[in-house]
Amino acid sequence: MTDPDHLDPEDAKLVTLARSARARARSAAGAAVRDTDGRTYVAASVELPSLRLSALQVAVAMAVSSGALGLEAAVITGDGADDAGAAAVHDLAPAAPIHHVRT
């Protein structure tokens, strides 16, 4: 887990955005990613009978569908690991940090 008080200001903004997505959707998790152009993408997890995606998977998919070619950083809020979301981040940016923030 990452302590949000020790992040650089740009990554701390991602924490705020991920928390707001989680709260707005009343979801188990929220995520935010920043692409190499500085654009951010924010998402909550999707849990439908026919579709289940982690918040991080949705945020990465939004970035890719908007034309992002790489990511600088990612944040996920909530409990639990997100191996599929982390894999999606690393598909675009193997060295990008993924900050896990509990709340």
Secondary structure, 3 states (H helix, E strand, C coil): CCCHHHCCHHHHHHHHHHHHHHHHHCCCCEEEEEECCCCEEEEECEEECCEEECHHHHHHHHHHHCCCCCEEEEEEECCCCCHHHHHHHHHHCCCCCEEEECC
